[in-house]
Amino acid sequence: MLIAVASFAVMNALAKTLHHIPSHELVFFRSIIVFFISLYYVLKLKLPILGNNTTWLILRGVSGLSALLLFFMTLKNMPLASATSLQYLSPIFTVLFASVMNNQSVRPVQWLYFFLAFCGVLLIKGFDDRVNMNWLMVGVLAALIAGFAYNSIIKCRKTDHAYTIVIHLTFISLPVTGIWCLFDFVMPQGTEWLVLLCMGVSTQVAQYYSTKALMTASAATITPWNYVGALFSVIIGYFFFQEGIEWLAVIGMCIIVVSLILNSRLKEITSIEKSS
């Protein structure tokens, strides 16, 4: 999951350098690259390209694309920090859905650790009074749908390979964003093609490893590591975009790290109790 979160952070940083290209066009280009990389491995491993758990694979594709497009809508209509902070609600929704859809248990104290991690994100990102209530609700909806998408992956953990799950998202995203691009396509120039290629590769790595993580451990154990993305964002912003780091952000980082350690420690204790 750490590899996935780091790769998503790199992908977001690359996307930030292409601010003049529409968001759905970026999704389109990265979907093309992910499709061909995933197709290569699907054919190499002789996996069924349409998968086995068709219903949940389709639901994963639709929900994943919907969450992504809604998130990009909030990026265009509210400050970046606020939109990103709202997206960090998705781990909480993931665990809520997991308890209902996949019968995964959550200890009450884990909700405290979730709350601590989210407070850490708020300290890093800061508060902004320029957020419109309507777009605030869109951001929350994006996080909620993302939580459903993660649980759709869990539904396929015993029926389909990670590459099959990843390629199914492109089956939905390519036609939708492709048609959308017909109305406002912006031709990339020069090195922008290389940036798009790197975006696609980093997306492939991120989606594959996040899928593998969700297929091998419980949502309550895996999804809190999404909060490390806030740390990566601060580090990347400081070194590559000359964004300063305030002391509240440092405190937020410490809170996130502590909450993750506590959550991991709780999992270790649970394993010891079961073995004894």
Secondary structure, 3 states (H helix, E strand, C coil): CHHHHHHHHHHHHHHHCCCCCCHHHHHHHHHHHHHHHHHHHHHHCCCCCCCCCHHHHHHHHHHHHHHHHHHHHHHHHCCHHHHHHHHCCHHHHHHHHHHHHCCCCCCHHHHHHHHHHHHHHHHHHCCCCCCCHHHHHHHHHHHHHHHHHHHHHHHCCCCCCHHHHHHHHHHHHHHHHHHHHHHHCCCCCCCHHHHHHHHHHHHHHHHHHHHHHHHHCCHHHHHHHHHHHHHHHHHHHHHHCCCCCCHHHHHHHHHHHHHHHHHHHHHHHHHHHHHC
